[in-house]
Amino acid sequence: MTGNLIGLAGLALGWRRSVLTWPAQLLAGAVLITAFLGGQVPGLIGKQVIVIVAAVWGWTQWSRGRRDTGEVAVRFAGWGERAALVVATAAGTAAVAALFHAFPKLSWNPLLDAYIFVGTLAAMYAQARGWVEFWFAWLAVDLISVPYSYTHGYVFSALTFSIYFVLVVAGLVSWWTKARAPRPAQSAPPAKGVTA
């Protein structure tokens, strides 16, 4: 419950484009790992490990963006970036699912575990880059995470993912509006808010 509540706070901070979203996500991931250790759900544990690693990287990216421009810039990904994200996510899911199939004790459901694991990584990468599309990636993960968590006995996590879903839709609207807003004219090109 504690980890999921911290995760909700992290999502709300991300919606507001606050750099504090990253330490909140890092802490939530650490707390949730302890909850999932005895449940034999490596996809959920792996997801939280990815959350921690991606949170550290995203924190550095957003901090750099704020130093460069004074705010965390958000934008729509280009078509090439979107295609690369989708292809990398599909390939990563296939690779991790193959690993789980090769070692059956690692997962009760190799494909779903892999999807959650890699989908989370894709969403956090897109968030760190400041792409509006990160919200769509989170929606795709949540659609699987809710029933998956419920069927494995993590009812509070399933409830939290349901609340995430509502917050993700609201965050998507907020970032979409921000990315579509006209930027003030400047004499020099603005520095990128988030870099790879």
N, C-alpha and C positions, 0 to 999 in steps of 0.2 A: 504494500500500500504506500509506504514512504517513497520508494523508488518511482512509482507511477505518478504520485503527486508532484514530485520534483520534476519529472518529465513533462507534466502538464504545464508547470511554471516555465520550463525551458521553451516549450512550444509557444506559449504566450509571449515570451520575450523575443523569440524569433519573429513572430508576427509584427512586433513593434520595431524590428531591426536593431535590437539591443545586443551589444557584444556579450552581455551576460547570459545570453542563450547558451553559449558554449560551455562555460563552467557548470551551468545547471544540467546540461545534457551529460557532461562527463560524470558528475556526481550521481545522477539518476542511473547511468549505466553501471557504475560500481555497486550501487545498492542492489540493483536487480540481478546482478551476477550471483550475489550471495543467496537470493531467493530461488534462483533456478538451479543451483548446483546439485541439489538432491533429486531433481525431477527428471533426469535423463532426457533433456530437451536441448541438445547441442545447438540447434538452430537459434533458439532463444538466447542461449549463453553467447554464442558466436555473434549474434546481433548486438549484444551489449558490449562485447569487446570492440566491435567495429564502431559503435557509438563513441566509446572512449577515445580510440585512435583518431577518428574523424573529428571529434570535438576539439582535440588538441590542435589539429591542423586547421580546422575552421576558425578557431579562436585566433590563431596567428594571421590568417587571411583577413578576417574582418578588422582586427586591430590595425593591420597595415593599411587597409582601405580607409579607416577613420583618420589615420595620421596623414594620408595623402590628400583626402578631399573633405574631411570633417564629418563625413557620414558614410554609412554603408550603402553603396549604390546597388540598385537592383535593375535587372534588365531581362528581356526575353533572350533565350539562347538562340543562336543562329541555326538554320536547318542542318548544317554540317555537325554542329555540336549536339543537336538533338539526336541525329542519326547515330553518332558515335556513342552517345549515352545508351541508347536502346540496344545497339549491337553489343556493346561491352556488358550490359546487364544480362542479355540473353546468353552470351557466351559464358559469362561468369556463373550464371545459374546452372547451365549445363555441366560445367566443370565441377562445381561444388556438389551437384546432385550425383555425378559419377563417383566422386570421392565417397559420398555417403553410401552409395550402393555397394562400393567395393569394401566398405567397412560397416556392415549393417548395425553394429552396436552403437554407432555414432548417432543414429537417427531412426525415429519411428516412421517418419514420412520424408524420405530423402528429397523429393522434389519441392515440397512445401518449405522444408527447413532451408533449402538452398535459395528458394525464392525470397524468403524473409531476410536471410543473411545478405544476399547480394543486392536486393532491392533497397535495404537500409543504407548500404554503402553508396549506392547510386544517388539516393535522395540526399544524403549528407554531403556528398561531393557537389551536387548541384546547388545545395544551400550555401556551401562555402564559396562557390563562384558567384553567388548572388542571382541565380537564375530563377525566374518565376516558375519555371517548370518543376522545380523541386517539390512544390506543393502537389503536383500531379503524381510524382513518384511516391510521395508519402500516402496519398489516397490509395494507390495501387497496393502498397504494403499493408495498409490498414484493412483493406477489403479481405485479405487473407488472414491477417493477425487476429482479428476479432474471433472468428469461429475456431481458429487453431488454438488460441489461448484457452478458450472456453472448454473445448473437448479434452484438453490436457489438464484441466482442473485449476487453471489460473483465472478464476472468475473475475477477480478484481482487475486483473490486467485486461481481460476482455471488455469490461465496463469502461476502463480508462481508454482503450483504443476506440471505443464508440464515441467517447467525448472528444478524443483527438480528431475523429472524423469531422465533427462539427467545427472545431477550432481550425482545422486545416482548410475547410471550405471558406471560413471567414478570413483566414490569412491569405488564401489565394486571391480573394477579392481585393484585399488591401494592397498586396504586392502588384497585382495586375494594374490597379488604378495608379499606383506610384510609377510603374514602368511606362505607362501610357501618357503620363503627364508631360507636357512640353518642358524641356529644360531651358533655363535662362541662357541667353546668348553670352558667349565668352570670347575674349580675344584669342585665347589659346585653347587647344583641346583639353578637356578635363582629364585628370588622372583617373585611371580605372579604380573603382572602389574595391574590387576583389580580383586578385590575380591567381593563376594556377601555380 
